[in-house]
């Protein structure tokens, strides 16, 4: 079943901010899609947090949250390894399945 998970996370620039935050998020989004999952993000200008909406195949809500968190972490690591411009906290601000999204 396709389930949708929201994950909110904060980010910190490493050293000088040589890459725009949204460019970094775009690279993360591309990585998630490369893994075969769906992803979109929301952020505010001047902020360093993102609300991710990730669609994953999972049997239940807990599996969906785990799968989405692992996928996001892997995509973040992959995107970060390219340019080391941003880092992220491993503490999630928020992670939950969006109600009524299982199909």
C-alpha positions in Angstrom: 0.0 0.0 0.0 1.1 3.5 -0.7 1.3 5.5 2.5 2.3 9.1 3.0 4.6 10.3 5.8 5.4 13.8 6.9 8.9 14.4 8.4 10.1 17.7 9.7 13.8 18.2 10.1 16.3 21.1 10.8 19.5 21.6 8.9 22.8 23.6 9.6 25.2 25.0 7.1 28.7 23.7 7.3 31.3 26.5 7.2 30.5 29.1 4.6 27.1 28.7 3.0 28.3 28.0 -0.6 25.1 26.3 -1.6 21.5 27.6 -1.4 19.4 25.6 1.0 16.7 24.8 -1.6 19.3 23.6 -4.0 20.5 21.1 -1.4 16.8 20.0 -0.7 16.3 19.6 -4.5 19.3 17.2 -4.6 17.9 15.2 -1.6 14.5 15.0 -3.4 16.2 13.7 -6.5 17.9 11.0 -4.5 14.6 9.9 -2.9 13.0 9.6 -6.3 16.0 7.7 -7.6 15.3 5.2 -4.8 11.8 4.7 -6.2 9.9 6.7 -3.6 7.9 9.9 -4.0 8.9 13.1 -2.2 8.1 16.7 -1.9 9.2 19.3 0.6 8.0 22.6 2.0 10.3 25.3 3.5 10.1 29.0 4.2 12.6 31.6 2.7 15.4 32.2 5.2 14.6 29.1 7.3 16.7 26.0 7.6 14.0 23.4 8.2 12.0 21.4 5.8 8.8 19.5 6.0 9.1 16.4 3.8 6.1 14.6 2.4 7.3 11.1 1.4 5.2 8.4 -0.3 6.3 4.9 0.4 5.0 1.4 0.0 4.4 -0.1 3.4 2.0 -2.5 5.2 1.2 -0.2 8.1 1.8 3.2 9.6 4.9 2.3 11.6 6.5 0.6 8.7 5.8 3.6 6.6 7.4 6.0 9.1 10.5 3.8 9.4 10.8 3.3 5.6 10.4 7.1 4.9 12.9 8.0 7.7 15.5 5.5 6.4 15.0 6.7 2.8 15.3 10.4 3.8 18.5 9.7 5.9 20.1 7.8 3.0 19.2 10.5 0.5 20.5 13.2 2.9 23.8 11.3 3.3 24.1 10.8 -0.5 23.3 14.4 -1.3 25.6 15.7 1.5 28.5 13.6 0.3 28.5 15.4 -3.0 29.3 18.8 -1.6 29.4 18.8 2.3 27.5 22.1 2.4 24.8 21.2 4.8 24.4 18.8 7.8 21.2 17.7 9.5 20.2 16.7 13.0 19.4 13.1 13.5 16.6 14.2 15.8 13.4 14.6 13.9 11.2 17.5 14.8 8.2 15.5 13.6 7.5 12.3 11.8 4.0 10.9 11.3 1.8 9.1 8.8 -0.7 11.4 7.1 -4.2 10.1 8.0 -6.2 8.5 5.3 -3.4 8.0 2.9 -3.2 4.2 2.8 -4.5 2.8 -0.5 
